[in-house]
Amino acid sequence: MGVIVTRNISTGSSGASGSGAYTQLEKLANEMEMEFKSIYLYYYKELIYNPQKQLINVGIWTDNIKTLKLFNKDLSYNPTKQLERTDLTRISDGETMTKLFVYNVEKQLQTVTTSGSGPY
């Protein structure tokens, strides 16, 4: 069973009510994720696993001779084998989106924090 993470648009710590509009960072993160997922379907991909059989890297290339790299995604895990961090890089402009996953003591996903390499 998957986990659905929703965006909280309620009143923040500043007291300002959430308007529901996405920030520039959220827009870029959504754009990059969608681009990565659609390119993943049609282009050559190289998947790398660690000795524990966890996926640690996805490289997407234009073809099987690796003429031009399009995306790179690194994945890391905590000691309890839960996904802890992803770093998605769009090679064309060097933009990187990082997601950090935090779990509670029951090993349930609590928060996902997204950050980017640009000026947000």
C-alpha positions in Angstrom: 0.0 0.0 0.0 1.4 3.4 -1.0 1.6 6.6 1.0 -0.1 9.7 -0.3 1.5 13.0 0.8 -0.7 16.0 0.5 0.3 19.7 0.6 -0.8 21.5 3.7 -2.3 24.9 2.9 -3.6 25.8 6.3 -2.6 28.8 8.4 1.2 28.7 8.8 3.4 29.9 11.7 3.3 33.4 10.4 -0.4 33.6 10.8 -1.0 34.1 7.1 -3.7 31.9 5.6 -2.6 29.6 2.8 -3.9 30.8 -0.5 -3.6 27.4 -2.2 -1.2 28.8 -4.8 2.0 26.8 -5.3 5.3 28.4 -4.6 8.0 28.7 -7.4 9.9 25.8 -5.7 6.8 23.5 -5.7 6.0 24.3 -9.3 9.6 23.4 -10.3 9.6 20.3 -8.2 6.3 19.1 -9.8 7.6 20.0 -13.3 10.8 18.1 -12.8 9.1 15.0 -11.3 6.6 14.9 -14.3 9.4 15.4 -16.8 11.5 12.6 -15.1 8.6 10.2 -15.1 7.6 10.7 -18.7 11.2 10.5 -20.0 11.7 7.4 -17.9 9.1 5.6 -20.0 10.8 6.2 -23.3 14.5 6.6 -22.9 17.4 4.3 -21.9 17.8 4.0 -18.2 20.6 2.6 -16.1 19.5 1.3 -12.6 22.1 0.8 -9.9 21.5 -1.2 -6.7 23.5 -1.5 -3.4 24.4 -4.8 -1.9 21.2 -4.7 0.1 19.3 -4.7 -3.2 18.0 -1.2 -2.8 17.9 1.1 -5.8 20.5 3.9 -5.2 20.8 5.5 -8.6 18.7 6.0 -11.8 20.5 7.5 -14.9 18.4 8.4 -17.9 20.1 8.7 -21.3 19.0 9.5 -24.8 20.1 6.0 -26.0 21.9 2.8 -24.9 25.3 4.0 -25.9 24.8 6.9 -23.4 25.3 9.7 -25.9 23.6 12.3 -23.8 22.5 12.1 -20.1 19.1 13.7 -19.4 18.4 13.0 -15.7 20.2 11.6 -12.7 18.4 10.5 -9.5 20.3 9.4 -6.3 18.4 7.6 -3.5 19.6 7.0 0.0 18.2 5.0 2.9 18.2 5.1 6.7 19.5 2.2 8.8 15.9 0.8 8.9 16.0 0.6 5.1 13.5 3.4 4.6 13.9 5.9 1.8 15.5 8.9 3.4 16.6 11.2 0.6 16.3 11.6 -3.1 18.3 14.0 -5.3 16.9 14.5 -8.8 19.1 16.4 -11.3 18.0 17.7 -14.7 21.3 17.6 -16.6 20.3 20.2 -19.2 20.3 23.1 -16.7 21.9 21.5 -13.6 18.7 22.1 -11.5 18.6 19.7 -8.5 15.6 18.9 -6.4 16.1 17.3 -3.0 13.4 15.5 -1.0 14.0 14.5 2.6 11.6 11.9 4.1 11.1 11.8 7.9 9.5 8.8 9.7 8.0 8.5 13.2 8.9 5.8 15.7 6.3 3.5 14.2 8.2 3.8 10.9 5.3 5.8 9.2 6.1 8.6 6.9 5.6 11.9 8.7 7.0 14.6 6.4 8.5 15.2 3.0 10.6 18.3 2.6 11.5 19.5 -0.8 14.4 21.9 -1.6 16.0 23.1 -4.8 19.3 24.4 -6.0 17.8 27.6 -7.4 16.9 30.9 -5.8 13.6 30.2 -4.2 
